[in-house]
Amino acid sequence: MTANVWVVPVNFNGLADTRKCLRSLAELSPAANVVVVDNASADDPLPALRAEFPWCHYVQNAVNAGWSGGNNAGIRYALARGAGVVVLLNNDTVVRPDMVARLLAALDAHPSYGVIGPVIRFMDEPESVMTDGTAFNRPGYPGFFERLPVPETISEPPAVAPVDIVNGCCMAVRAAVFRRIGLIDDRFFLVHEESDFCLRAAAAGFRCGVLAEALVWHKGSSSFARTGKRWQRYYDARNLGLLLSKHPGRGTGRRRELPSYAAYLRYAYHRYCHEREGGSADAADAVLEGLIDTATRRYGAYRARRRWAVPLLRTAFESARRAARVSGLFLPRRHQQPAHAGRSPGVA
């Protein structure tokens, strides 16, 4: 496959991670175009990056546009320069030198696939899988993001496993997908946006899959580690509601609307309880804020404002928590953490 390939890492206050990522991208064979998007970092990293990596292209956002807006800026830049394939890549990763070659070989061998990502391993545990395949909202599963294990194998042509969702940490997307369905939905800002993108691609007739080879090592949740769980809990709760409203599951083999929303409320309640039990009242309240904002359709970057329903929801959840304690049924079933949760770029 001959393609004009562009790799898009997004930086947000993560200069050291981005430099490490770019050093690994410099070893790509064949080489690919790289456009670094800075998401309005507190200290401008571009002079240092330009000096060390003059072969990269650079885009600087005037505001922090989140994972969605940061990647969209890079996608637009790449498509305007004739990109045939765009590889979205978290900046807190390192890659195998043949990453682009293997992703292109997989796309070439499997023309029905519009989105393909590799098996991703932990950076600090290089032999351990961080994420591979994900199924979304299937009946009988208590959570929403069920792991689909992808056994690693080296084969020709490359083996690709069908999945519902490809992890946004590294996903190769044909330009034809963007032309058909548009870019990443900016309403998400952060968390669950790649799930929406993959589900939209599938609805448009493109398959999504995981290449059965580990090509990327991910540090994971760098910005959440710096800013705390509040933002992760807020965007998770809010955007899961948005995701369910956009993909209700009719005729798809997924849970239907009413069971989905019932599971969503249970999921939010359990998240709230875990944070309260762990002494993180602020993160617990962030779950409530997320519920309120998805109900009132307030999306994009978080905005500080008075949410009058937070005390009411807190009272309801605390009453349920006390009742569960009395009955001995507190947290009867732990929901799975989303398989793709944790972002490095664009945290507020």
WOSUL-V137859 format. One record per helix or strand of 2 or more residues. SS is the DSSP state (a for helix, b for strand). FROM is the first residue (numbers start at 1). TO is the last residue. If there is no record, write none. Layout:
ss-><SS,SS>
from-><FROM,FROM>
to-><TO,TO>
//
This chain:
ss-><b,a,b,a,b,a,b,b,a,b,b,b,b,b,b,a,a,b,a,a,a,a,a>
from-><5,15,33,46,57,66,85,93,99,113,129,133,145,160,170,175,193,207,222,229,257,281,310>
to-><11,25,38,52,60,80,90,95,109,122,131,136,148,162,174,181,203,218,227,246,277,295,327>
//
